[in-house]
Amino acid sequence: MIFVDNDENLTVKMFFLSICAYPVFLPTVRNWGSGMFLALVLLAVYIIVKNKLDLLLGAKKYLYIYLYFVALCLISFLNSSDLGRSWRSFEVILYLAGFFLLRPVIRCLGSRTTDFLLIGLSGCGIVTAMYSVFQPPGHLSGAYHHIFLGEVTALCAAILFAVLLLRRSSLGFSIYYFVGFSCSVYVSVLSGSRGAWLGAFLAILLTLALSWRELFSRRNCMIFTVVFLLLLGVFFVNRSFVISRFHQVAEDIALYKTGSSHQATSIGSRFLMWSIAVDTWKQHPFIGSGLGDFKDDLGRANETGEIPRLPLYSQAHSLYMDSLSGLGSLGTLGMVLFLFLLPAYGFTRCLRSVPEDFRYLAVAGLACLLAFAVFGLTDSWLNKRAMVSFYVVLVAFLWGSCQSVEIKSSEPGV
């Protein structure tokens, strides 16, 4: 096993610097996040070639599932009505291949790389909170959209919560992580993204469930109390806005049930699009109507008058419904296996095998996967380059760090 000399290698230092900057630029400066992701991948390729790293060590099954998923995406082109749009959607799927380039580098460099990622995640929360002070609740959009900003900061909060609870850091870093966590929660609430709220809430509950034994220590009792008071304070300050968002859900559902022509609200539109996606899946149950073809399916439903007329959205506002309609049952199975089930299995195995001091890596990884899965209920984030790149970075870094710790802990004398 070759470990790069972190003190002397300029490429590695650039890699670490890119990791710190990537989460900060991702939601704040349009296209800079993609640029930083490309820089990370290119630096990873250079390190892999220079040190002759094995790309597939510990990830062969993951590669097979990815190739299966890619093959189903290409096969779905047979039913596509717009090959150009399908190819643009497929280009985003190719971003997922970055996992196979980043993971071996993280595995080689060790868990230290995650330290730089955590610095960047905390910085993301702090920077987004700084300019959110000048914007009213519900209008925070960052570089892209309020849903994207809410999801990114919710992920930062979920990972930093696991770090605060399970990692023994110095006082300075603990304070920095807590400030980053607090700012991430604040921005996610002000974004108005209800899916992000749900994802962060369930991810935090999962972290508590996986670390319940550690909760009884004096340190963690204090951290949990402070975090609880923080969440309560954020809710109290923004209670009218938060409550109005949930009241809107109830009103939208009630209006949808009436069957009136005005049912195409935020929630009602999603229900209508999901019904179209299910109808499309019934017509093409195995390979779908074509990757990225939902816009045409929605257009046909508008023309026939089956539903109240909706804007021609390019996706069904649900990762799973969008995949069912475009890729069918076979493609959706490959997507779920690749994005969630196999990584979850890897993190669960690491949870049992890594030393106690590094369990936070596996717990943060599982919390991250749960948050992404919940986001997928109301957001088809697999169509967004920025969100896909963030998924790749988080999973690759956390999983690669877990594998690095496993290797070091199994060495003689450790």
Secondary structure, 3 states (H helix, E strand, C coil): CCCCCCCCCHHHHHHHHHHHHHHHHCCCCCCHHHHHHHHHHHHHHHHHHHHCCCCCCCCHHHHHHHHHHHHHHHHHHHHCCCHHHHHHHHHHHHHHHHHHHHHHHHHHHCCHHHHHHHHHHHHHHHHHHHHHCCCCCCCCCCCCCHHHHHHHHHHHHHHHHHHHHHCCCCHHHHHHHHHHHHHHHHHHHHHCCHHHHHHHHHHHHHHHHHCCCHHHCHHHHHHHHHHHHHHHHHHHHCHHHHHHHHHHHHHHHHHHHHCCCCCCCHHHHHHHHHHHHHHHHHHCCCCCCCCCCHHHHHHHHHHHCCCCCCCCCCCCCCHHHHHHHHHHHHHHHHHHHHHHHHHHHHHHHHHHHCCHHHHHHHHHHHHHHHHHHHHHHHCCHHHCHHHHHHHHHHHHHHHHHHHHHHHHHHCCCC
